Amino acid sequence: MQQVKNGDTVKVHYHGKLTDGTTFDSSEGREPLEFEVGSGAVIAGFDNGVTGMAVGDKKTIHIPVDEAYGAKQDDLFMEFPIDRFPAEMKPEVGMQLNMSDGQGRNFPVVIAEVREETVVLDANHPLSGEDLVFDLELVDIKGTPSLIITP
């Protein structure tokens, strides 16, 4: 029976949860996630979790923060003047916004704190600082082509 190895393209159904059981993502009702193992398309712990699985296998994996989205980085918190927000917008903790980096690239931020004259924005990935749990079911493996040498 073929087992997943680095370089294989796989299809997997998943249910992603925080360690408290809160669901943050799931492929339920959608096509399975397809990716090449080891290509960097998914977090390292997910790559490691599917390696060695065979089609039809189901398992639960626990991914520590360093194999997921990493620790929260202090340099990704920034203060933004409250008077630069639109007058009709009342900034609130937890509010999600999009910012531009000046080169036309947008990135998501979350309001972490509202102060008298500034708002603290968090540009870390929403799952940074979290250990993650995934229930996996391997649906398909497309192996890397074998090299056949003929005389």
Residue pairs with C-beta under 8 A, 6 or more apart in sequence:
1 54
1 55
2 54
2 55
2 141
2 143
3 52
3 53
3 54
3 141
4 10
4 37
4 50
4 51
4 52
4 53
4 54
4 138
4 141
5 37
5 51
5 52
5 143
5 144
6 37
6 38
6 51
7 36
7 37
7 38
7 144
8 36
8 37
8 141
8 142
8 143
8 144
9 34
9 35
9 36
9 37
9 141
9 142
10 34
10 35
10 36
10 37
10 50
10 138
10 139
10 140
10 141
10 142
11 31
11 32
11 33
11 34
11 138
11 139
11 140
12 27
12 32
12 33
12 50
12 136
12 137
12 138
12 139
13 27
13 28
13 32
13 33
13 136
13 137
13 139
14 25
14 26
14 27
14 32
14 33
14 46
14 134
14 135
14 136
14 137
15 23
15 26
15 27
15 28
15 134
15 135
16 23
16 24
16 25
16 26
16 132
16 133
16 134
17 23
17 24
17 132
17 133
17 134
17 135
18 24
18 130
18 131
18 132
18 133
19 62
19 130
19 131
19 132
19 133
24 126
24 127
24 132
27 33
32 139
32 140
33 42
35 41
35 42
37 47
37 50
37 51
38 47
43 63
43 67
43 68
43 69
43 132
44 67
44 68
45 61
45 63
45 64
45 67
45 68
45 132
46 61
46 63
46 134
48 61
48 67
49 59
49 61
49 63
49 134
49 136
50 136
50 138
53 59
53 136
53 138
54 138
54 141
55 138
55 139
55 140
55 141
56 137
56 138
57 136
57 137
57 138
58 135
58 136
58 137
58 138
59 135
59 136
60 133
60 134
60 135
60 136
61 133
61 134
61 136
62 131
62 132
62 133
63 131
63 132
63 133
63 134
64 131
65 71
65 128
65 129
65 130
65 131
68 127
68 128
68 130
68 131
68 132
69 124
69 125
69 127
69 128
69 129
69 130
70 125
70 128
70 129
71 128
71 129
72 122
72 124
72 128
72 129
73 124
73 128
76 122
76 123
76 124
77 112
77 120
77 121
77 122
77 123
77 124
78 120
78 121
78 123
79 115
79 118
79 119
79 120
79 121
80 118
80 119
80 120
80 121
81 117
81 118
81 119
82 91
82 114
82 115
82 116
82 117
82 118
82 119
83 117
85 91
85 119
91 111
91 114
91 119
92 111
92 114
93 111
93 112
93 113
93 114
94 110
94 111
95 110
95 111
96 108
96 109
96 110
97 108
97 109
97 110
97 111
97 121
98 106
98 107
98 108
98 109
99 106
99 107
99 108
99 109
99 121
99 123
100 106
100 107
101 107
107 123
108 123
108 126
109 121
109 122
109 123
110 121
110 122
110 126
111 119
111 120
111 121
111 122
112 120
112 121
112 122
113 119
113 120
114 120
